[in-house]
Amino acid sequence: MSAPRTPPVPVDYRTIERIAGPLLFVEGVDNAAYGEIVEITLPDGDRRTGQVLESRRGLAIIQVFGATLGMNDTSTTVKFSGEVARLACSDEMLGRVFDGLGTPRDGGPKLIAKDRREIVGNAMNPYSREQPSEFIQTGVSAIDGSNTLVRGQKLPIFSAAGLPHNALAAQIVRQAKVLNASENFAVIFGAMGITSEEANYFLKEFEDTGALKRTVVFLNLSSDPAMERVITPRMALTTAEYLAYERDMHVLVVLTDMTNYCEALREVSAAREEVPGRRGYPGYLYTDLAQLYERAGKLKGRKGSITQFPILTMPADDITHPIPDLTGYITEGQVVMSRDLQRRGVYPPIDVLLSLSRLMNQGIGKGRTREDHRGVVDQLFAGYATGKDQRALSAIVGEEALSDVDRIYLRIADRFERRFVNQGYEEDRSIDTTLDIGWEVLSELPERELKRIKPEFIQKYRKAPPPAAG
């Protein structure tokens, strides 16, 4: 019998060729593995952590999680651990707050768990996926009614600077629940590059509302190293996979802001002197985002599931920018926030006509939400779109030039924004309440115009028209 293999003793390398931004180029390393964790010791004894990005012909390129200030190519040493990045996972993570690298930042004890999982997970095999079907109620009518979120779906929020996406994210974390399900529900909140003010806002909201008890928070602040942002979403998703597939929980993952994550990728790519793609972002941006987004879903034979709600801010409000553009290709729809609605005092300012949930039909209807859901939403879409057209026309010819029915559609558009889309930050609407409000919006419309709703549903659910139009 051969003797057991002795693991190699880690060696301190002092062969740094150069330092470029957040990267170290180390020569004479023959066996470095992609994703391997390294320990970097500075001349003053300070220690930093890094990860191998590339290894070729004895050259290892290392991404430093932290500043490279104080490092030099003569006295700085690099020690390769022989292990990839792992996260200690346990049920005790619920209610805890960690930094972007998984270190507790809430003053609590460090986690000690036998289950240490690699953070670089794999996208789900399409053959192993189970079709999403269960409705997740967020309590927000513009999402539940018009762009329904289904368990196992990835539905991003496209926002812009100055819009209340943080408030919407906090509201969703507080209110989200799976209806008609007895399984536990948990939320993973991963923040990348947010300010201290935003971080304090989220933590205060989670604590005050009690949502923190079922939430795991990973915070990478704007003052933290940009390179941490590449790791943070992977930490969040690794935790989600543990809770979903080892503890049979329904997990909602909220990631904000994916734009900051992509900016960190661009910084690494520029330091590596790679040929840039669209707008300077690396050519593998699509693949990298897909590796994150495709870790959501339901697996056959498993009770748990992972649903993703990534949030991104569109640079210059440009929905054709590479980040929202590529995200839209990978995910199953999008929720688009409108600056015009925000100016008019509507919260949440969600533009339902630009938004889309491709899995909506699989999570609504009898036994899931309500039998009239599809018809009511289709009629609301049609009425709102027609009303917006009449609004633009009336600005030219005047409201007096419109027909009686056209003026009804004009009022429907206003009521849709003020009654259906607009709601209070503390208002948690059930799906029945949302659909009832939808019927109120349509109440003034003549029955001959309700072409998208079945007659039996009209008789059963229709509200009496208001006594006075307006």
N, C-alpha and C positions, 0 to 999 in steps of 0.2 A: 504494500500500500504506500502510495506516495505521500510525502509530508504535506501538511496543509500549507497553502500559499500564503506567504506573509505579505501584507500590503506594503507598497513602497513608502519609504519615509519621505515626508514632504521636504522639498529643497527650497532654500531661499535663493532667489535669482536676483542678481545685481546687474542684469544685462539689458537695462532699458535703453532702447535705441533713441526714442524721442517721446515727447509728450505733446499731444495735439488736442486742445480743448479738454473734453472729458475722457479722452482715450490715452492709454499707455501702449506703446509698441515694444514688446519684450522679445529679444532674440535668444536663440539657443534652446528653445523649448520644443522638444520632439513629440510629447505625448499629451498636450493640452486638448481637452475635449470641449466641444461647443456647449456653452451654458455653464461651464465649470466655475465654481465660486473660488475667488482668490482673496487672500488677505494681504493688504499693502501696508508696510511699515515706513513711516516718514523718518527723515533724519532726526527729528526731535522726539521720536518714540510714539507719536500719535499713529493710530491705526485706522485704516479705511477698508471698506469692502468693495470688491469689484466682481465682474463676470466676464468670461471669455466670449467675445463676439465672433472671433474667427481665428483659425489656426491653420497655417500653411507654411511648409518648408522651414520649419523651426521658428517661425515668427508667430507670436500670439498677440492678438489685439484685444485689449481689456477695457471694458467700459467701467469707469469708476463711479460708484454711488456716493457722490459727495464732491467737494471742490478738490481740484488738483493743486491748489495753492500750497506752496511749501515743498512740493515734490521736485526732485531733480534726477538726472540720469546716472548719478554716481553713487549716492548714498541711500537711495530709496530701494527697499527690497520687496520682492513679490513672492508669495508662497501659494502654491496651487494645492487646493484641498482634496482634489480627486472626487468631489461630489458636486452635483448640480444644486441649484437653489431649491430648498424645501421649506414647507410651512407646517409647523406643528398644529394639528387640527383636533378639536374636541368640542363637546357641547358647551363647555365653559366659555367659549368665544362669544356666545350670545350676551348682549349687554355690555360688551367691551369696546374700547376705542384703541386702534392701533395706528402707527404711522404707515407710510407707504411701503416699508419693508417688512411689516408684520411685527414690529417691536411695540409693546404696550406704551401708550402715551397718556393713559388715564390714571397713572399712579398705582395701578393694580399689579399683582404679581405676574411674573413671566409665565407663560403657559408651558406646562410639562405634559407632553402627550406622546404615546407610543406611535400614533399614526402620524408620520411625517410624509407629506405628499409632495411630489414634484410640482412646481408651480407652472411649468410649461406643459399644459395639458394638450390633449389632442381634440380636434374637431370630431363631432359625433359621426359615426358611420351612417350614411343615409338609410342603409338596410335595417339598422338597429333602431331607427327612430319610430316613435309612435305618433300617430296623427294627433295634433293638439285639438282639444274639444271643450275643455271646461272654461267657463267664463270667470274672469277675475274682475271683481268690482272695485273700482278706484274711488267711487263716490263723486267723480267729476263727470257731469253730463256730456260734455263735448267729447269725452273719451268713451265712456260706457255706452252712450246712446249711438254716437255717430262713427266712432273708430274703435270698436270694442277690442279690448285686450284679452287674449286667450292664453291659458296656461301652457307654457312651453314656447311662446312666441317671442320674437325680438322686435320691439316696436320703439324706434328712436324718437326723441323730441328734437326738432330742428328749431333752434331759437336764435337770438342775436343779442349783441351787447345792449344792456339796459332793459331787457324784457324780463319778466318775473319767472324765469325757469327755476330758480332756486326755491321760490315759494311753492311752485307747482310740485317740484320734487319732494319737498318736505311734506306737502299735503298728501301726495300719493303714498309715501312711506307710512304716514300716520293712518291712512284710511284703507289701504289695499287689503282685500280679503278674498278668499275663494268661497263662493256660495255653495251650499249643499255638500260640503266636504268636511269630514271629521279629522283629516290629517292636520298636523301642525303647519303653521305658516311662518316663515322667517323672511327677513329683509337683509340684504347685504348692500351697504352703501359705500361706494368707492369714489373718493373725490381726488382730483388731480389738478394741482396748480391753483387751488382756490386761495383767497386771501384769509388772513386770520379772522377778519370780521365775518366773512361768510362761514368759516368753520365754527365760530362761536354761535352764529345764528342757527346752524343745523343742530349742533349739540344741545343748545337750549330748547329748541323745538322738540327734539326727540325725548329729552328728559322731562319737560313739562307735560307732554302728552302721554307719557308712558310707553311710547313706541320703542324706546331704547332697549326695553326688556327682551324684545324679539329681534333686535337688530345687531349686526356686526358692522362696525364703522372702520374704514381705512382712510386716513387723511394724509394727503401729500399737499403741503402748503406751498404758496408761491415763493416763500423764502427757503423752502427745502430744495435740495439738488434736483435739477430737471431730470436727471437720469433715473431718479426714483419713480418718475411718472411712467416709465416703460414697464416697471415691475408691478406697480399698484393694481392695475386691473387684473393682472394674473393672480395676485394674492387674493383679490375679491372672488374671482371665479373658482379658484381652488377651494376656498372655503365653501362656496355655494355647492360645488360638486360633492364635497364631504357631507354636508347637511342633507342634500337631496338624495344621494345614492347610498349613503351609509346610515342615515337617520330617517329616511323616508319622509322628508319635509318638502312642502311646496316653497320654493325660494324665489323671491323677486330681487333681481340685481339691478340697482340704480347706479350708473356710472356717469359722473360729471367732472370735468368737461372733456369730451373726447378730442376737442380741438387742441387742448393743451397737451394731450398725449401725442397727437400727430406732430405738434411742434417739436416735442422732445425727439421723436424719430428723425425729423428733418435735421436737428442739431447733430445727432450721431452720424447721420449720413454725410453731412457736410464735413465733419471731422475726419471721416474715412476717405474723403475725396472721391466719393462715388459720383457717377454721372447722374445729374438730377433729372427727375421726371417733371410732371406738370407742376408749375409754380414752385419749383425747387424741392418738392417732396420726393422721397425716394421712389423708384419705380416699383418697389415691392409693397407700397402702401396698401394696395387692395388685398394682397395676400396676408399682410400682417393684421389688418382689421378683420378679415375673414376668420383668422385663427382665434380671435376673441369672440366675435359674434356667434360663430358656429358652435361654441361651447354651451349654447342654450338649447333647451328642448326637453323632450320626454323620451326615455329609453324603454323598449319593450321589456316587460317583466319586472320593471322597477316602479314602485309607488311614487317616488319623489319626482320633482321636475324643476327645471330652471327657466325662469322667464326674465328676459332682459329689457330694461328701459334705459338705454344709453342716451345721454343728453349732450348735444354739441351746439356751440354758437357759430353761426355762419359768418365768416369774415366779410365785412362790408355788406351784410344782409344778402349775400350772393348764394342762392340755392344751387347754382351750377359750379360752385367752388369744389375742388377735388374731394374734400372731406365729406360734405353732405352728399355729393354726387355718388361717390363710391359706397358710402353707407347705405344709400337708397337701393343700390344694386344687390347688396348682401342681405339686408333685412327684409322683413315682411310688412313693409309699409312705413309710414312716418306720420308724426303729429307735428304740424307746422304752426308756429306762433306768429301772430301778425302785429306789426308795429302800428298799423292803422287802427285796429281794434283797441290796442292799449291806449292810444291817444283819445279814444272815445270813452275811456273809463270802463272797458269790459275786462273782467277777470274771470277765468284765465283767458287771455287773448288768443284763442285757438281758431285758426282759419279752417273750418271743417271742409271747405271745398277744395283746398290744397292738400288736406290730410287724407290718409288712406290706411286701412287695416286689411291686408290681403287675406287674413284668416278669420275675419269677422263672421262670415256665414257659418263657420264650424263651431262657434261658441254662442250663438244666439238662437232664439226660437223656443218653442214649447219644451218645457222640461229643463231649459237652461236659463233663459231670461224670461221672455213672454212671447206668446204666439204672434202678437201683432208687431213685434220689434222691427222686422225687416221692412214691412210695408210702411210703417210710420216714418222710419228714417228715410226711405226713398222719397216719400212725399215731402218731408221736410227739406231734403236736398233740393228737390225740384222747385218747391215754393221759395226757398231762400235764393237760389240762383235766379229765378224769374224776378223776384223782388229786387235783387241787386241790379238787374238789367233795367227795371222800371225806375230805380233810384237814379241811375246814370241818365236815362231818358228825360226824367222830370227836371233834372238840372239844366237841361237844354230848352225844353218846350214848356216847362212849368207843370205842376201837378194837376192843374185844372184841365189840361189837354188829355189826361189819361182817362181811360174808361173806368167804370165802377169796379170791374174785376181787377184791372191793373192796379187800382188804388188799394184794393184788398191785399194784393201781393206785396205792394210797397209796405203796408203795415205789418204783414207777416215777416218780412225781412227784419224790420225793426224789433218786433217781438221776439223773433228767433235769437237775435243778439242779446237783447235785454233780459229775456226770461229763460231761454234754454242754455245758451253758452255762458252767460254771466251768472256767477254765483259767489257766495261768500267764501272766504278762505277757510272758515271754520265749518262750512256747510258740507255735510256728508250725505249725499243723496243716494237713496236706493235706486235700483234699476226701475222699479215700479213708479217711483216719484219722477224719475227722468222721463219715462214714456208718457206719464200723465201730463207733464208739462208740455211735451211734444203735441199731445192732443189739444191742449189749451191754445198753443200757437196756431194750430190749424182750424180752430173752432169757427172762425169767421168765413172760412172758405166754403162755397156752395158744394153740395154733395157731388154734383156732376164733375167737379174739378178734382175730386179725390180718386184719381184713376189708378193709383199705385197701391191702394189698400183694398183688401177683400171686403165685399159688402157685409159679411157676417161680423167682421171686426169693427166696421163702422157702426153697426147697430149696437154692438156690445160695449165699445169703449169711447165713442165720440162724446165730447163735452158739448153742452149747450153753448151757442154763440154768445159773446158778451152783449150786454144790453145796449152799449154804445160803442161804435167803431172808433178805433184810435189807439 
